[in-house]
Amino acid sequence: MIRAHLIVPCLLTCSALSAQTPNLIEAAEYEPTANRWFISNGSSILETDNGGVSYEYFGSGSATHGMEVIDGYLFAIGNNIVRAYDLQTAELAGTIAIPGSGFLNGMGSRSGELVISDFANGKLHRVDISNPANMTTEVLVNATGTTPNGVVIDEANNRALVVNWGSNAPILDVDLATGEFSIALNTGMGNLDGIDIDGEGQFYVSSWSPARITRYSNDFSTSETVVQGASSGLANPADISYAIETDSLGVANSGNGAPSFHFFGTANAVERLEAEEFVRWTAEGLSLSSPVAGTWHIQAFNYAGQLLDSRRIDLPNSPTIVPIERLNWDASLQQIWQITTPSGHRVSLRPDQRQR
């Protein structure tokens, strides 16, 4: 069992740490085979199969921005590198660095290819992913004249739709055969971030100003607000993903570090339970949970009270298993771990006493 108690005074050499909310969640992506969601978190990838009730790490996968599931792989942008991960094993299958890119941000997909936005340079890149171990790239649009962000491919019409940053932000309609583009709509909204398509060809767009999810018809002739405001969980909604199989929309809220899930079908909605705060050391690893999204501070001391090592981990406000391998610590040593939760509480445990 775990013994949770305050660390003895000789270990409490630092002042209490205040809670903080990270701005580290940027992308959400649904994976239908395992009915799970991928969420970028800092530079790592989390996965959840219960609507955000709990999370696990997707191997050692790395993502800072757009993610797409296609052809049996998860493709993820991580600090301007596009990586392909096997969905079954989470192993890295290939990488590509796009020459001359400034800030790779949004990504859309269809079988065999990706379309990626360069937020800094106003470009769109096409990536051939038919062989993830040997991806190739070419410029699709050299200058959009905008600040492109989220991308989705409307395969039925052989086009990509691209939302943009800025005031009265436009949505671009890009012909995938020629690379020619036009403005499908000037939205009147500010700072568009994500876009995806449902099974009926309708588009969902996230905006920061106002904090809203807007649904558009396929020709953009009609629109309606389907999610709005903080009361719905929105806070600077970034990348979004529509799960056609469950008629649910996953939103990466960069403003509060918490994903939100919104249901549009006829079955039961995805339920997200309020998380309790706990620290548990189990056979799977360190189980951490707090109702506050933020930074966990973990310190390892020997029995003499000497600090051996420390780590900081940013997590959403849901139970998450952190494998010991991610800490890169030898848990067999005689140690006491001091853990400060995002809400500022401190507990301690001995890593040689696991809860089964």
FIRO-425383 format. One line per 5 residues: number of its first residue (from 1); for each residue x, y, z of C-alpha. Coordinates in steps of 0.2 Angstrom, whole numbers, plus 5000, padded with zeros to 4 digits. Example, Ala and Ser with C-alpha at 12.3 -4.5 7.8 and 13.67 -1.06 7.14 Angstrom:
<nodes>
1 = 5062 4978 5039 | 5068 4995 5036
</nodes>
This chain:
<nodes>
1 = 5000 5000 5000 | 5005 5018 4998 | 5008 5029 5014 | 5003 5046 5010 | 5008 5059 5023
6 = 5017 5075 5025 | 5036 5074 5022 | 5046 5076 5038 | 5052 5094 5041 | 5070 5090 5035
11 = 5063 5087 5018 | 5053 5103 5016 | 5066 5115 5011 | 5057 5124 4998 | 5041 5134 4999
16 = 5024 5128 4993 | 5022 5129 4975 | 5007 5138 4968 | 4995 5129 4956 | 4996 5134 4938
21 = 4987 5130 4922 | 4998 5126 4907 | 4995 5131 4889 | 5002 5115 4882 | 4987 5106 4874
26 = 4986 5110 4855 | 4979 5095 4846 | 4966 5082 4847 | 4963 5067 4836 | 4951 5052 4836
31 = 4957 5034 4832 | 4942 5024 4828 | 4950 5006 4828 | 4952 5007 4847 | 4939 5020 4850
36 = 4952 5032 4858 | 4957 5050 4857 | 4975 5057 4856 | 4979 5073 4864 | 4995 5082 4862
41 = 5002 5088 4879 | 5018 5098 4879 | 5029 5088 4868 | 5021 5071 4872 | 5006 5062 4867
46 = 4992 5056 4878 | 4978 5044 4874 | 4961 5041 4882 | 4948 5028 4878 | 4935 5035 4891
51 = 4931 5052 4885 | 4945 5060 4896 | 4941 5051 4912 | 4959 5045 4912 | 4974 5046 4901
56 = 4990 5036 4897 | 5005 5040 4887 | 5006 5034 4869 | 5023 5027 4870 | 5036 5040 4868
61 = 5027 5048 4855 | 5030 5067 4852 | 5018 5080 4846 | 5017 5099 4849 | 5004 5103 4835
66 = 4993 5094 4822 | 4990 5076 4822 | 4981 5064 4810 | 4976 5046 4810 | 4977 5038 4793
71 = 4983 5022 4785 | 4987 5013 4801 | 4998 5027 4808 | 4997 5042 4819 | 5006 5057 4810
76 = 5011 5071 4822 | 5020 5087 4820 | 5033 5090 4834 | 5043 5105 4834 | 5043 5106 4814
81 = 5046 5088 4812 | 5033 5076 4805 | 5033 5059 4813 | 5024 5043 4809 | 5019 5031 4823
86 = 5012 5014 4822 | 4995 5014 4829 | 4997 4996 4837 | 5015 4998 4844 | 5017 5017 4846
91 = 5034 5014 4838 | 5042 5027 4827 | 5040 5022 4808 | 5048 5037 4800 | 5051 5056 4800
96 = 5053 5070 4788 | 5059 5088 4790 | 5051 5100 4778 | 5064 5111 4770 | 5062 5130 4773
101 = 5047 5128 4785 | 5044 5141 4798 | 5031 5135 4810 | 5022 5119 4804 | 5005 5120 4813
106 = 4989 5112 4806 | 4987 5096 4796 | 4974 5087 4786 | 4975 5070 4778 | 4968 5057 4766
111 = 4975 5040 4762 | 4993 5042 4755 | 4995 5061 4759 | 4995 5075 4771 | 4992 5094 4769
116 = 5001 5104 4782 | 5000 5123 4785 | 5016 5134 4788 | 5009 5147 4800 | 5025 5158 4799
121 = 5028 5158 4780 | 5010 5157 4774 | 5013 5141 4764 | 5004 5124 4762 | 5015 5108 4760
126 = 5009 5092 4753 | 5018 5076 4760 | 5017 5059 4752 | 5015 5046 4766 | 5013 5031 4755
131 = 5029 5025 4763 | 5030 5032 4781 | 5048 5026 4782 | 5052 5037 4767 | 5041 5052 4766
136 = 5043 5065 4753 | 5036 5083 4752 | 5032 5097 4739 | 5025 5114 4741 | 5006 5114 4737
141 = 5003 5133 4739 | 5018 5145 4740 | 5009 5160 4747 | 4992 5160 4754 | 4993 5179 4758
146 = 4986 5174 4775 | 4992 5165 4792 | 4986 5147 4789 | 4981 5136 4803 | 4970 5121 4804
151 = 4968 5110 4788 | 4955 5097 4783 | 4954 5087 4767 | 4936 5086 4759 | 4940 5071 4749
156 = 4923 5070 4740 | 4927 5087 4732 | 4946 5085 4730 | 4950 5100 4740 | 4958 5106 4756
161 = 4949 5119 4768 | 4961 5130 4778 | 4956 5141 4792 | 4967 5156 4796 | 4973 5167 4811
166 = 4968 5186 4812 | 4953 5197 4812 | 4938 5193 4801 | 4948 5177 4797 | 4945 5168 4780
171 = 4943 5150 4776 | 4952 5145 4760 | 4946 5133 4748 | 4962 5124 4740 | 4960 5113 4724
176 = 4971 5098 4727 | 4974 5095 4709 | 4981 5112 4704 | 4985 5121 4720 | 4974 5135 4716
181 = 4964 5143 4730 | 4950 5155 4734 | 4941 5162 4749 | 4927 5151 4753 | 4921 5163 4767
186 = 4926 5178 4777 | 4920 5172 4794 | 4919 5189 4804 | 4927 5179 4818 | 4945 5181 4825
191 = 4959 5168 4826 | 4952 5152 4818 | 4962 5137 4824 | 4955 5120 4820 | 4943 5113 4806
196 = 4936 5096 4803 | 4922 5087 4793 | 4908 5076 4799 | 4900 5061 4790 | 4887 5072 4781
201 = 4901 5084 4774 | 4898 5098 4786 | 4913 5108 4793 | 4916 5112 4811 | 4928 5127 4815
206 = 4935 5133 4831 | 4938 5151 4835 | 4946 5161 4849 | 4936 5177 4847 | 4923 5172 4851
211 = 4927 5155 4860 | 4915 5145 4849 | 4913 5130 4838 | 4903 5134 4822 | 4896 5122 4810
216 = 4895 5126 4791 | 4886 5117 4777 | 4898 5110 4764 | 4896 5125 4753 | 4897 5137 4767
221 = 4880 5145 4763 | 4873 5142 4781 | 4881 5141 4798 | 4876 5138 4816 | 4884 5140 4833
226 = 4885 5122 4841 | 4897 5125 4856 | 4901 5141 4864 | 4909 5149 4879 | 4918 5143 4895
231 = 4903 5135 4902 | 4904 5122 4888 | 4923 5119 4892 | 4930 5130 4878 | 4945 5141 4882
236 = 4955 5146 4867 | 4950 5131 4857 | 4964 5125 4846 | 4964 5109 4835 | 4948 5099 4834
241 = 4944 5082 4828 | 4927 5075 4823 | 4924 5056 4827 | 4912 5051 4813 | 4909 5034 4821
246 = 4903 5041 4837 | 4897 5059 4831 | 4908 5067 4844 | 4919 5082 4843 | 4935 5083 4853
251 = 4943 5100 4856 | 4960 5104 4863 | 4958 5119 4874 | 4974 5128 4874 | 4968 5141 4887
256 = 4964 5129 4901 | 4975 5114 4897 | 4959 5103 4897 | 4951 5093 4882 | 4932 5094 4880
261 = 4921 5082 4871 | 4904 5087 4863 | 4892 5075 4856 | 4880 5077 4841 | 4873 5060 4838
266 = 4858 5050 4845 | 4867 5038 4857 | 4873 5043 4875 | 4885 5058 4876 | 4903 5055 4881
271 = 4903 5058 4899 | 4918 5066 4908 | 4919 5063 4927 | 4925 5075 4939 | 4943 5069 4944
276 = 4948 5067 4962 | 4966 5072 4968 | 4977 5057 4972 | 4994 5050 4970 | 4996 5031 4968
281 = 5011 5020 4965 | 5005 5004 4955 | 5012 4990 4945 | 5009 5001 4929 | 5018 5016 4936
286 = 5014 5032 4945 | 4995 5036 4944 | 4992 5055 4946 | 4975 5064 4946 | 4970 5081 4950
291 = 4954 5091 4946 | 4967 5105 4941 | 4976 5104 4925 | 4994 5109 4928 | 5012 5105 4933
296 = 5016 5091 4945 | 5033 5093 4954 | 5041 5076 4959 | 5057 5075 4970 | 5067 5060 4975
301 = 5076 5061 4992 | 5086 5048 5001 | 5083 5043 5019 | 5095 5056 5025 | 5085 5070 5017
306 = 5096 5073 5002 | 5088 5078 4986 | 5093 5065 4973 | 5083 5071 4957 | 5067 5081 4952
311 = 5055 5081 4938 | 5041 5092 4932 | 5027 5084 4922 | 5012 5094 4914 | 4996 5084 4914
316 = 4977 5087 4911 | 4964 5087 4924 | 4961 5068 4923 | 4970 5052 4930 | 4986 5048 4921
321 = 4998 5034 4922 | 5016 5039 4921 | 5027 5024 4918 | 5043 5024 4928 | 5053 5024 4912
326 = 5047 5041 4909 | 5055 5047 4925 | 5071 5038 4921 | 5074 5034 4939 | 5080 5018 4948
331 = 5065 5015 4959 | 5074 5001 4968 | 5084 5013 4978 | 5079 5017 4996 | 5070 5033 4992
336 = 5056 5044 4997 | 5047 5054 4984 | 5039 5070 4987 | 5025 5075 4975 | 5017 5092 4974
341 = 5000 5092 4965 | 4995 5106 4953 | 4983 5113 4967 | 4999 5114 4979 | 4996 5099 4990
346 = 5011 5088 4995 | 5011 5070 4998 | 5025 5057 4999 | 5027 5039 4995 | 5041 5026 4995
351 = 5043 5018 4978 | 5047 5001 4985 | 5029 5000 4991 | 5017 4998 4976 | 4998 4997 4977
356 = 4993 4981 4968
</nodes>
